[in-house]
Amino acid sequence: MATIAVDMDEVIADALGEHLSRYNARYGGSVTKDHLHGFLLRDVVPQQHRLEVDQLVHTEDFFENLGVMPDAQEVLLKLSHSHDIFITTAAMEVPNSFNSKYRWLLQHFPFLSPMNFVFCGDKHIIAADYLIDDNARHFAKFGGEGILFDAPHNRNVTGYRRVHNWKEVEAFFAPTLACAQV
């Protein structure tokens, strides 16, 4: 049984969609995910918005109503029958996100034990066989295999196994799912 650590933002939760929505509403912008190929939002907005754009996620309610990434629930439910699944979110980057992230996980992933929710900073401390994350910096000191979940900001990152969606995650782990059913 493999242990799979799964990031939250941009892997199971559409934080970027909410970030873009809030930015565009606040500044009358029209920035889309297509504008971010290889960049973070702060890299493509006017200079005068750069300091404030990151603060849009530092509100109590930002993480409350994020959309769920397509197929994440279905695939994680399947994987949870034959693997240990831990949601590992670098919540220390936005300390006031703990409560809303916790409630969001309970609502959207009720089949996972809250004891498997890990709120951390540096993910190298996670003892897992795999880490599915959109940010390759978490793979640098990670002891298992990093799997890069495709996101606009990481399109130019190479050197890691990349999955573009949850169906590709399911296909990657399919041999272990078949073994678990025997």
Sequence and secondary structure as in RCSB ss.txt:
>XXXX:A:sequence
MATIAVDMDEVIADALGEHLSRYNARYGGSVTKDHLHGFLLRDVVPQQHRLEVDQLVHTEDFFENLGVMPDAQEV
LLKLSHSHDIFITTAAMEVPNSFNSKYRWLLQHFPFLSPMNFVFCGDKHIIAADYLIDDNARHFAKFGGEGILFD
APHNRNVTGYRRVHNWKEVEAFFAPTLACAQV
>XXXX:A:secstr
  EEEE SBTTTEEHHHHHHHHHHHHHT    GGGGTT  HHHHS GGGHHHHGGGG STTTTTT EE TTHHHH
HHHHHTTSEEEEEE GGGSGGGHHHHHHHHHHH TTS GGGEEE S GGG   SEEEES GGGGSS SSEEEEE 
 GGGTT  SSEEESSHHHHHHHHHHHHHHHH 
